[in-house]
């Protein structure tokens, strides 16, 4: 079956998480993603937190499905020449090197756009290529700190808190995927490529826009409020049986759901309690209300609470731990958790494509071994014979 991005060739020069996440989603959607790596070692993520000495790390595997691997040493003249031949026949170059790295190699946007005017040159940086912080490097926690996310996360009595969902890394990758698709669409009209840039700080700021709105509403920095969402009660986490560290549910009963919620609790008489008759009253008496809810949830498992309230139309979610997410039947049914076979590891579990297209469903293929497709790519795009690839390999070019 034809994929949405069939015919689009992406050269993925990225490492770690933000860029690889972007390239992987494009690969899920059908692009031919060629991961360009250095011959010795490749993407540093191949060894990051490696748990098997003879296999690439799970960190690498979960971010590099649906790609081919080409190795080139861009510090050699032959390597640069081959790279330029590949770029001349590609649609997208994706890079997240440190500030100015490709320019110093003579492979910046000004050079490559002349070589291939249709090229989409996609740049991910911690703080972008211009502005006062453009020379600074960044990682996930720094992006969260500088984007304001840490300041609004956690409980008020604790320091600003880093969140593990990678809004700075994978969040930037998803923003970049949108930018690349937009540039490809515009190219249909203009025939020209362009430079697309997303910074990690910018992506985090975009994701916390509601908090920035609240600052403007109140005129002061948004405080940390723990798990409480706004002034809705119930609107936080509640403990469940048997009382383990992740035996919690999140309940968010909006005012129009109040009667249904009390019906599930088996306490419809609370509707007439003057403390709880209005949303404002429930907020003012939230400690008493939350105690009533917690007494009920503690008698039931988180999945039972979720089913009871969900069937009544009240939003509620069990707080799944990572093992429960990997085993969740709903995620399995939606192919969001899939099994992949990798030559040096065997079977592992990974995340599938969150974008569901009716006419071109995504399929997850295994990540590439380092340099696995070098001969095939150089043969197809550069006309390099197999025996010449071997010579280049011996010379340290590939």
SEDO-40211 format. One record per residue (C-alpha): residue in three letters; x, y, z. Coordinates in steps of 0.2 Angstrom, whole numbers, plus 5000, padded with zeros to 4 digits. Layout:
<atoms>
<atom code="ALA" east="X" north="Y" up="Z"/>
...
</atoms>
This chain:
<atoms>
<atom code="UNK" east="5000" north="5000" up="5000"/>
<atom code="UNK" east="5006" north="5017" up="4995"/>
<atom code="UNK" east="5012" north="5028" up="5010"/>
<atom code="UNK" east="5008" north="5046" up="5012"/>
<atom code="UNK" east="5026" north="5052" up="5010"/>
<atom code="UNK" east="5032" north="5039" up="4997"/>
<atom code="UNK" east="5044" north="5048" up="4986"/>
<atom code="UNK" east="5051" north="5059" up="4999"/>
<atom code="UNK" east="5069" north="5056" up="5003"/>
<atom code="UNK" east="5076" north="5063" up="5020"/>
<atom code="UNK" east="5094" north="5063" up="5025"/>
<atom code="UNK" east="5094" north="5062" up="5044"/>
<atom code="UNK" east="5110" north="5068" up="5051"/>
<atom code="UNK" east="5104" north="5070" up="5069"/>
<atom code="UNK" east="5108" north="5061" up="5085"/>
<atom code="UNK" east="5101" north="5058" up="5102"/>
<atom code="UNK" east="5082" north="5062" up="5103"/>
<atom code="UNK" east="5075" north="5078" up="5095"/>
<atom code="UNK" east="5080" north="5075" up="5077"/>
<atom code="UNK" east="5079" north="5056" up="5077"/>
<atom code="UNK" east="5061" north="5057" up="5083"/>
<atom code="UNK" east="5057" north="5069" up="5069"/>
<atom code="UNK" east="5064" north="5058" up="5056"/>
<atom code="UNK" east="5056" north="5043" up="5063"/>
<atom code="UNK" east="5039" north="5050" up="5062"/>
<atom code="UNK" east="5042" north="5055" up="5044"/>
<atom code="UNK" east="5048" north="5037" up="5041"/>
<atom code="UNK" east="5032" north="5030" up="5049"/>
<atom code="UNK" east="5023" north="5040" up="5036"/>
<atom code="UNK" east="5032" north="5033" up="5022"/>
<atom code="UNK" east="5047" north="5044" up="5018"/>
<atom code="UNK" east="5064" north="5035" up="5014"/>
<atom code="UNK" east="5074" north="5041" up="5029"/>
<atom code="UNK" east="5093" north="5038" up="5027"/>
<atom code="UNK" east="5102" north="5040" up="5043"/>
<atom code="UNK" east="5119" north="5047" up="5039"/>
<atom code="UNK" east="5132" north="5042" up="5053"/>
<atom code="UNK" east="5150" north="5043" up="5055"/>
<atom code="UNK" east="5159" north="5026" up="5051"/>
<atom code="UNK" east="5166" north="5024" up="5068"/>
<atom code="UNK" east="5153" north="5023" up="5082"/>
<atom code="UNK" east="5138" north="5031" up="5073"/>
<atom code="UNK" east="5125" north="5040" up="5083"/>
<atom code="UNK" east="5130" north="5041" up="5101"/>
<atom code="UNK" east="5113" north="5035" up="5106"/>
<atom code="UNK" east="5118" north="5017" up="5099"/>
<atom code="UNK" east="5129" north="5016" up="5116"/>
<atom code="UNK" east="5119" north="5027" up="5128"/>
<atom code="UNK" east="5113" north="5017" up="5142"/>
<atom code="UNK" east="5117" north="5001" up="5133"/>
<atom code="UNK" east="5111" north="4986" up="5142"/>
<atom code="UNK" east="5118" north="4972" up="5130"/>
<atom code="UNK" east="5137" north="4974" up="5125"/>
<atom code="UNK" east="5134" north="4967" up="5108"/>
<atom code="UNK" east="5118" north="4977" up="5103"/>
<atom code="UNK" east="5113" north="4994" up="5100"/>
<atom code="UNK" east="5105" north="5002" up="5115"/>
<atom code="UNK" east="5086" north="5003" up="5117"/>
<atom code="UNK" east="5087" north="5022" up="5117"/>
<atom code="UNK" east="5093" north="5021" up="5099"/>
<atom code="UNK" east="5081" north="5007" up="5094"/>
<atom code="UNK" east="5065" north="5017" up="5100"/>
<atom code="UNK" east="5070" north="5032" up="5090"/>
<atom code="UNK" east="5077" north="5025" up="5074"/>
<atom code="UNK" east="5064" north="5013" up="5066"/>
<atom code="UNK" east="5059" north="5015" up="5048"/>
<atom code="UNK" east="5077" north="5021" up="5043"/>
<atom code="UNK" east="5091" north="5015" up="5032"/>
<atom code="UNK" east="5109" north="5018" up="5038"/>
<atom code="UNK" east="5123" north="5026" up="5027"/>
<atom code="UNK" east="5140" north="5029" up="5034"/>
<atom code="UNK" east="5151" north="5044" up="5028"/>
<atom code="UNK" east="5166" north="5053" up="5035"/>
<atom code="UNK" east="5162" north="5071" up="5031"/>
<atom code="UNK" east="5180" north="5076" up="5036"/>
<atom code="UNK" east="5187" north="5068" up="5020"/>
<atom code="UNK" east="5186" north="5075" up="5003"/>
<atom code="UNK" east="5178" north="5060" up="4996"/>
<atom code="UNK" east="5165" north="5059" up="5010"/>
<atom code="UNK" east="5160" north="5077" up="5006"/>
<atom code="UNK" east="5159" north="5074" up="4988"/>
<atom code="UNK" east="5148" north="5058" up="4990"/>
<atom code="UNK" east="5137" north="5068" up="5003"/>
<atom code="UNK" east="5134" north="5082" up="4990"/>
<atom code="UNK" east="5129" north="5069" up="4977"/>
<atom code="UNK" east="5116" north="5062" up="4989"/>
<atom code="UNK" east="5110" north="5079" up="4994"/>
<atom code="UNK" east="5107" north="5083" up="4976"/>
<atom code="UNK" east="5095" north="5069" up="4975"/>
<atom code="UNK" east="5086" north="5072" up="4992"/>
<atom code="UNK" east="5071" north="5082" up="4998"/>
<atom code="UNK" east="5075" north="5085" up="5016"/>
<atom code="UNK" east="5091" north="5087" up="5026"/>
<atom code="UNK" east="5088" north="5086" up="5045"/>
<atom code="UNK" east="5102" north="5091" up="5057"/>
<atom code="UNK" east="5105" north="5095" up="5075"/>
<atom code="UNK" east="5123" north="5098" up="5077"/>
<atom code="UNK" east="5130" north="5111" up="5088"/>
<atom code="UNK" east="5129" north="5129" up="5083"/>
<atom code="UNK" east="5139" north="5132" up="5066"/>
<atom code="UNK" east="5146" north="5114" up="5065"/>
<atom code="UNK" east="5140" north="5111" up="5047"/>
<atom code="UNK" east="5145" north="5128" up="5041"/>
<atom code="UNK" east="5163" north="5125" up="5047"/>
<atom code="UNK" east="5162" north="5109" up="5036"/>
<atom code="UNK" east="5157" north="5120" up="5021"/>
<atom code="UNK" east="5140" north="5111" up="5021"/>
<atom code="UNK" east="5129" north="5125" up="5027"/>
<atom code="UNK" east="5112" north="5130" up="5020"/>
<atom code="UNK" east="5119" north="5143" up="5008"/>
<atom code="UNK" east="5130" north="5130" up="5000"/>
<atom code="UNK" east="5118" north="5116" up="4999"/>
<atom code="UNK" east="5103" north="5126" up="4993"/>
<atom code="UNK" east="5114" north="5131" up="4978"/>
<atom code="UNK" east="5118" north="5113" up="4975"/>
<atom code="UNK" east="5099" north="5108" up="4977"/>
<atom code="UNK" east="5087" north="5123" up="4976"/>
<atom code="UNK" east="5073" north="5111" up="4981"/>
<atom code="UNK" east="5081" north="5105" up="4997"/>
<atom code="UNK" east="5072" north="5108" up="5013"/>
<atom code="UNK" east="5086" north="5111" up="5026"/>
<atom code="UNK" east="5079" north="5108" up="5043"/>
<atom code="UNK" east="5089" north="5114" up="5058"/>
<atom code="UNK" east="5086" north="5109" up="5076"/>
<atom code="UNK" east="5095" north="5119" up="5089"/>
<atom code="UNK" east="5094" north="5122" up="5108"/>
<atom code="UNK" east="5091" north="5141" up="5106"/>
<atom code="UNK" east="5090" north="5143" up="5087"/>
<atom code="UNK" east="5103" north="5151" up="5075"/>
<atom code="UNK" east="5099" north="5169" up="5080"/>
<atom code="UNK" east="5095" north="5178" up="5096"/>
<atom code="UNK" east="5106" north="5182" up="5112"/>
<atom code="UNK" east="5107" north="5163" up="5117"/>
<atom code="UNK" east="5110" north="5156" up="5099"/>
<atom code="UNK" east="5128" north="5151" up="5104"/>
<atom code="UNK" east="5122" north="5140" up="5119"/>
<atom code="UNK" east="5119" north="5121" up="5119"/>
<atom code="UNK" east="5104" north="5113" up="5127"/>
<atom code="UNK" east="5097" north="5097" up="5133"/>
<atom code="UNK" east="5080" north="5092" up="5138"/>
<atom code="UNK" east="5080" north="5099" up="5156"/>
<atom code="UNK" east="5088" north="5115" up="5150"/>
<atom code="UNK" east="5074" north="5117" up="5137"/>
<atom code="UNK" east="5061" north="5114" up="5150"/>
<atom code="UNK" east="5069" north="5127" up="5162"/>
<atom code="UNK" east="5071" north="5140" up="5149"/>
<atom code="UNK" east="5054" north="5137" up="5141"/>
<atom code="UNK" east="5046" north="5140" up="5158"/>
<atom code="UNK" east="5039" north="5122" up="5160"/>
<atom code="UNK" east="5049" north="5118" up="5175"/>
<atom code="UNK" east="5042" north="5133" up="5184"/>
<atom code="UNK" east="5024" north="5128" up="5183"/>
<atom code="UNK" east="5027" north="5109" up="5186"/>
<atom code="UNK" east="5027" north="5101" up="5204"/>
<atom code="UNK" east="5020" north="5105" up="5221"/>
<atom code="UNK" east="5022" north="5123" up="5228"/>
<atom code="UNK" east="5033" north="5118" up="5242"/>
<atom code="UNK" east="5045" north="5109" up="5231"/>
<atom code="UNK" east="5058" north="5116" up="5218"/>
<atom code="UNK" east="5053" north="5118" up="5200"/>
<atom code="UNK" east="5052" north="5101" up="5193"/>
<atom code="UNK" east="5058" north="5092" up="5177"/>
<atom code="UNK" east="5045" north="5081" up="5168"/>
<atom code="UNK" east="5051" north="5065" up="5160"/>
<atom code="UNK" east="5039" north="5066" up="5145"/>
<atom code="UNK" east="5052" north="5074" up="5132"/>
<atom code="UNK" east="5043" north="5090" up="5128"/>
<atom code="UNK" east="5060" north="5098" up="5124"/>
<atom code="UNK" east="5067" north="5084" up="5113"/>
<atom code="UNK" east="5053" north="5074" up="5105"/>
<atom code="UNK" east="5042" north="5089" up="5107"/>
<atom code="UNK" east="5054" north="5099" up="5096"/>
<atom code="UNK" east="5055" north="5084" up="5084"/>
<atom code="UNK" east="5036" north="5084" up="5082"/>
<atom code="UNK" east="5036" north="5103" up="5079"/>
<atom code="UNK" east="5050" north="5101" up="5066"/>
<atom code="UNK" east="5040" north="5087" up="5057"/>
<atom code="UNK" east="5026" north="5100" up="5055"/>
<atom code="UNK" east="5038" north="5113" up="5048"/>
<atom code="UNK" east="5045" north="5100" up="5036"/>
<atom code="UNK" east="5028" north="5095" up="5029"/>
<atom code="UNK" east="5023" north="5113" up="5027"/>
<atom code="UNK" east="5039" north="5117" up="5017"/>
<atom code="UNK" east="5036" north="5102" up="5006"/>
<atom code="UNK" east="5019" north="5108" up="5003"/>
<atom code="UNK" east="5024" north="5126" up="4999"/>
<atom code="UNK" east="5037" north="5118" up="4987"/>
<atom code="UNK" east="5023" north="5111" up="4976"/>
<atom code="UNK" east="5019" north="5129" up="4973"/>
<atom code="UNK" east="5035" north="5138" up="4972"/>
<atom code="UNK" east="5047" north="5124" up="4966"/>
<atom code="UNK" east="5059" north="5130" up="4979"/>
<atom code="UNK" east="5065" north="5123" up="4996"/>
<atom code="UNK" east="5069" north="5133" up="5011"/>
<atom code="UNK" east="5077" north="5133" up="5028"/>
<atom code="UNK" east="5066" north="5127" up="5042"/>
<atom code="UNK" east="5072" north="5130" up="5060"/>
<atom code="UNK" east="5064" north="5124" up="5077"/>
<atom code="UNK" east="5073" north="5128" up="5093"/>
<atom code="UNK" east="5070" north="5117" up="5109"/>
<atom code="UNK" east="5066" north="5133" up="5119"/>
<atom code="UNK" east="5053" north="5139" up="5106"/>
<atom code="UNK" east="5045" north="5122" up="5106"/>
<atom code="UNK" east="5043" north="5121" up="5125"/>
<atom code="UNK" east="5036" north="5139" up="5126"/>
<atom code="UNK" east="5023" north="5134" up="5113"/>
<atom code="UNK" east="5018" north="5119" up="5123"/>
<atom code="UNK" east="5015" north="5130" up="5139"/>
<atom code="UNK" east="5005" north="5144" up="5131"/>
<atom code="UNK" east="4991" north="5141" up="5143"/>
<atom code="UNK" east="5002" north="5145" up="5158"/>
<atom code="UNK" east="5008" north="5161" up="5149"/>
<atom code="UNK" east="4990" north="5166" up="5147"/>
<atom code="UNK" east="4987" north="5163" up="5165"/>
<atom code="UNK" east="5001" north="5175" up="5169"/>
<atom code="UNK" east="4993" north="5188" up="5159"/>
<atom code="UNK" east="4976" north="5185" up="5167"/>
<atom code="UNK" east="4983" north="5187" up="5185"/>
<atom code="UNK" east="4998" north="5198" up="5182"/>
<atom code="UNK" east="5010" north="5186" up="5192"/>
<atom code="UNK" east="5020" north="5170" up="5188"/>
<atom code="UNK" east="5009" north="5155" up="5188"/>
<atom code="UNK" east="5011" north="5145" up="5204"/>
<atom code="UNK" east="5015" north="5126" up="5205"/>
<atom code="UNK" east="4998" north="5118" up="5209"/>
<atom code="UNK" east="5003" north="5099" up="5210"/>
<atom code="UNK" east="4990" north="5089" up="5202"/>
<atom code="UNK" east="4976" north="5101" up="5204"/>
<atom code="UNK" east="4969" north="5106" up="5187"/>
<atom code="UNK" east="4961" north="5123" up="5188"/>
<atom code="UNK" east="4947" north="5126" up="5201"/>
<atom code="UNK" east="4937" north="5110" up="5196"/>
<atom code="UNK" east="4933" north="5098" up="5211"/>
<atom code="UNK" east="4936" north="5084" up="5209"/>
<atom code="UNK" east="4951" north="5088" up="5198"/>
<atom code="UNK" east="4966" north="5079" up="5205"/>
<atom code="UNK" east="4973" north="5062" up="5209"/>
<atom code="UNK" east="4966" north="5050" up="5221"/>
<atom code="UNK" east="4973" north="5035" up="5230"/>
<atom code="UNK" east="4967" north="5017" up="5225"/>
<atom code="UNK" east="4968" north="5000" up="5232"/>
<atom code="UNK" east="4980" north="4991" up="5236"/>
<atom code="UNK" east="4990" north="5007" up="5239"/>
<atom code="UNK" east="5005" north="5005" up="5228"/>
<atom code="UNK" east="5016" north="5019" up="5222"/>
<atom code="UNK" east="5006" north="5021" up="5206"/>
<atom code="UNK" east="4989" north="5015" up="5213"/>
<atom code="UNK" east="4981" north="5032" up="5208"/>
<atom code="UNK" east="4967" north="5038" up="5197"/>
<atom code="UNK" east="4965" north="5056" up="5190"/>
<atom code="UNK" east="4947" north="5062" up="5191"/>
<atom code="UNK" east="4940" north="5077" up="5182"/>
<atom code="UNK" east="4922" north="5079" up="5185"/>
<atom code="UNK" east="4916" north="5095" up="5177"/>
<atom code="UNK" east="4900" north="5104" up="5184"/>
<atom code="UNK" east="4889" north="5096" up="5171"/>
<atom code="UNK" east="4895" north="5079" up="5176"/>
<atom code="UNK" east="4892" north="5082" up="5195"/>
<atom code="UNK" east="4875" north="5072" up="5196"/>
<atom code="UNK" east="4882" north="5057" up="5187"/>
<atom code="UNK" east="4898" north="5058" up="5197"/>
<atom code="UNK" east="4888" north="5057" up="5214"/>
<atom code="UNK" east="4878" north="5043" up="5207"/>
<atom code="UNK" east="4893" north="5032" up="5204"/>
<atom code="UNK" east="4899" north="5037" up="5222"/>
<atom code="UNK" east="4883" north="5031" up="5228"/>
<atom code="UNK" east="4880" north="5047" up="5237"/>
<atom code="UNK" east="4867" north="5057" up="5228"/>
<atom code="UNK" east="4862" north="5066" up="5244"/>
<atom code="UNK" east="4878" north="5076" up="5242"/>
<atom code="UNK" east="4870" north="5086" up="5228"/>
<atom code="UNK" east="4859" north="5095" up="5242"/>
<atom code="UNK" east="4874" north="5098" up="5254"/>
<atom code="UNK" east="4876" north="5117" up="5254"/>
<atom code="UNK" east="4895" north="5115" up="5254"/>
<atom code="UNK" east="4895" north="5106" up="5237"/>
<atom code="UNK" east="4880" north="5113" up="5228"/>
<atom code="UNK" east="4890" north="5125" up="5217"/>
<atom code="UNK" east="4907" north="5123" up="5208"/>
<atom code="UNK" east="4913" north="5138" up="5219"/>
<atom code="UNK" east="4907" north="5129" up="5235"/>
<atom code="UNK" east="4916" north="5113" up="5230"/>
<atom code="UNK" east="4932" north="5123" up="5227"/>
<atom code="UNK" east="4931" north="5132" up="5244"/>
<atom code="UNK" east="4927" north="5115" up="5253"/>
<atom code="UNK" east="4939" north="5105" up="5242"/>
<atom code="UNK" east="4948" north="5097" up="5257"/>
<atom code="UNK" east="4932" north="5090" up="5263"/>
<atom code="UNK" east="4926" north="5085" up="5245"/>
<atom code="UNK" east="4943" north="5077" up="5241"/>
<atom code="UNK" east="4942" north="5067" up="5257"/>
<atom code="UNK" east="4925" north="5060" up="5252"/>
<atom code="UNK" east="4931" north="5055" up="5235"/>
<atom code="UNK" east="4948" north="5047" up="5242"/>
<atom code="UNK" east="4938" north="5037" up="5254"/>
<atom code="UNK" east="4928" north="5029" up="5240"/>
<atom code="UNK" east="4943" north="5027" up="5228"/>
<atom code="UNK" east="4954" north="5018" up="5241"/>
<atom code="UNK" east="4941" north="5004" up="5242"/>
<atom code="UNK" east="4943" north="5000" up="5223"/>
<atom code="UNK" east="4957" north="4997" up="5211"/>
<atom code="UNK" east="4962" north="5011" up="5199"/>
<atom code="UNK" east="4955" north="5001" up="5184"/>
<atom code="UNK" east="4939" north="4998" up="5193"/>
<atom code="UNK" east="4937" north="5017" up="5197"/>
<atom code="UNK" east="4941" north="5021" up="5179"/>
<atom code="UNK" east="4928" north="5009" up="5172"/>
<atom code="UNK" east="4914" north="5014" up="5184"/>
<atom code="UNK" east="4917" north="5033" up="5181"/>
<atom code="UNK" east="4921" north="5031" up="5162"/>
<atom code="UNK" east="4904" north="5021" up="5159"/>
<atom code="UNK" east="4895" north="5036" up="5168"/>
<atom code="UNK" east="4903" north="5049" up="5156"/>
<atom code="UNK" east="4915" north="5056" up="5169"/>
<atom code="UNK" east="4933" north="5058" up="5163"/>
<atom code="UNK" east="4945" north="5047" up="5174"/>
<atom code="UNK" east="4961" north="5039" up="5170"/>
<atom code="UNK" east="4971" north="5026" up="5179"/>
<atom code="UNK" east="4989" north="5031" up="5182"/>
<atom code="UNK" east="4998" north="5018" up="5173"/>
<atom code="UNK" east="5016" north="5014" up="5176"/>
<atom code="UNK" east="5028" north="5010" up="5162"/>
<atom code="UNK" east="5025" north="4992" up="5163"/>
<atom code="UNK" east="5007" north="4994" up="5162"/>
<atom code="UNK" east="5008" north="5005" up="5147"/>
<atom code="UNK" east="5019" north="4992" up="5138"/>
<atom code="UNK" east="5005" north="4979" up="5142"/>
<atom code="UNK" east="4990" north="4990" up="5140"/>
<atom code="UNK" east="4977" north="4981" up="5129"/>
<atom code="UNK" east="4970" north="4997" up="5122"/>
<atom code="UNK" east="4987" north="5003" up="5116"/>
<atom code="UNK" east="4991" north="4986" up="5109"/>
<atom code="UNK" east="4974" north="4986" up="5099"/>
<atom code="UNK" east="4979" north="5003" up="5092"/>
<atom code="UNK" east="4997" north="4997" up="5088"/>
<atom code="UNK" east="5004" north="5010" up="5099"/>
<atom code="UNK" east="5014" north="4997" up="5107"/>
<atom code="UNK" east="5022" north="4985" up="5095"/>
<atom code="UNK" east="5035" north="4971" up="5095"/>
<atom code="UNK" east="5050" north="4973" up="5084"/>
<atom code="UNK" east="5064" north="4960" up="5080"/>
<atom code="UNK" east="5082" north="4967" up="5080"/>
<atom code="UNK" east="5096" north="4956" up="5074"/>
<atom code="UNK" east="5108" north="4958" up="5089"/>
<atom code="UNK" east="5095" north="4959" up="5102"/>
<atom code="UNK" east="5079" north="4949" up="5098"/>
<atom code="UNK" east="5062" north="4955" up="5101"/>
<atom code="UNK" east="5059" north="4972" up="5110"/>
<atom code="UNK" east="5044" north="4983" up="5113"/>
<atom code="UNK" east="5043" north="5000" up="5106"/>
<atom code="UNK" east="5030" north="5014" up="5102"/>
<atom code="UNK" east="5021" north="5014" up="5085"/>
<atom code="UNK" east="5015" north="5029" up="5075"/>
<atom code="UNK" east="5002" north="5040" up="5084"/>
<atom code="UNK" east="4996" north="5047" up="5068"/>
<atom code="UNK" east="4982" north="5035" up="5060"/>
<atom code="UNK" east="4979" north="5037" up="5042"/>
<atom code="UNK" east="4965" north="5027" up="5035"/>
<atom code="UNK" east="4972" north="5025" up="5017"/>
<atom code="UNK" east="4990" north="5023" up="5022"/>
<atom code="UNK" east="4992" north="5015" up="5039"/>
<atom code="UNK" east="5010" north="5015" up="5046"/>
<atom code="UNK" east="5020" north="5000" up="5048"/>
<atom code="UNK" east="5035" north="4999" up="5060"/>
<atom code="UNK" east="5051" north="4992" up="5052"/>
<atom code="UNK" east="5067" north="4988" up="5063"/>
<atom code="UNK" east="5080" north="5001" up="5065"/>
<atom code="UNK" east="5096" north="4999" up="5054"/>
<atom code="UNK" east="5113" north="4992" up="5060"/>
<atom code="UNK" east="5127" north="5004" up="5058"/>
<atom code="UNK" east="5131" north="5007" up="5039"/>
<atom code="UNK" east="5119" north="4993" up="5034"/>
<atom code="UNK" east="5113" north="5001" up="5019"/>
<atom code="UNK" east="5129" north="5011" up="5013"/>
<atom code="UNK" east="5132" north="5000" up="4998"/>
<atom code="UNK" east="5114" north="5001" up="4992"/>
<atom code="UNK" east="5113" north="5020" up="4995"/>
<atom code="UNK" east="5129" north="5024" up="4987"/>
<atom code="UNK" east="5126" north="5012" up="4972"/>
<atom code="UNK" east="5108" north="5019" up="4969"/>
<atom code="UNK" east="5112" north="5038" up="4971"/>
<atom code="UNK" east="5130" north="5039" up="4967"/>
<atom code="UNK" east="5134" north="5025" up="4955"/>
<atom code="UNK" east="5147" north="5018" up="4967"/>
<atom code="UNK" east="5151" north="5000" up="4963"/>
<atom code="UNK" east="5152" north="4987" up="4977"/>
<atom code="UNK" east="5171" north="4985" up="4975"/>
<atom code="UNK" east="5173" north="5004" up="4976"/>
<atom code="UNK" east="5163" north="5004" up="4992"/>
<atom code="UNK" east="5175" north="4992" up="5000"/>
<atom code="UNK" east="5189" north="5003" up="4995"/>
<atom code="UNK" east="5181" north="5018" up="5003"/>
<atom code="UNK" east="5178" north="5008" up="5018"/>
<atom code="UNK" east="5196" north="5003" up="5019"/>
<atom code="UNK" east="5201" north="5021" up="5017"/>
<atom code="UNK" east="5190" north="5027" up="5031"/>
<atom code="UNK" east="5178" north="5036" up="5020"/>
<atom code="UNK" east="5163" north="5026" up="5024"/>
</atoms>
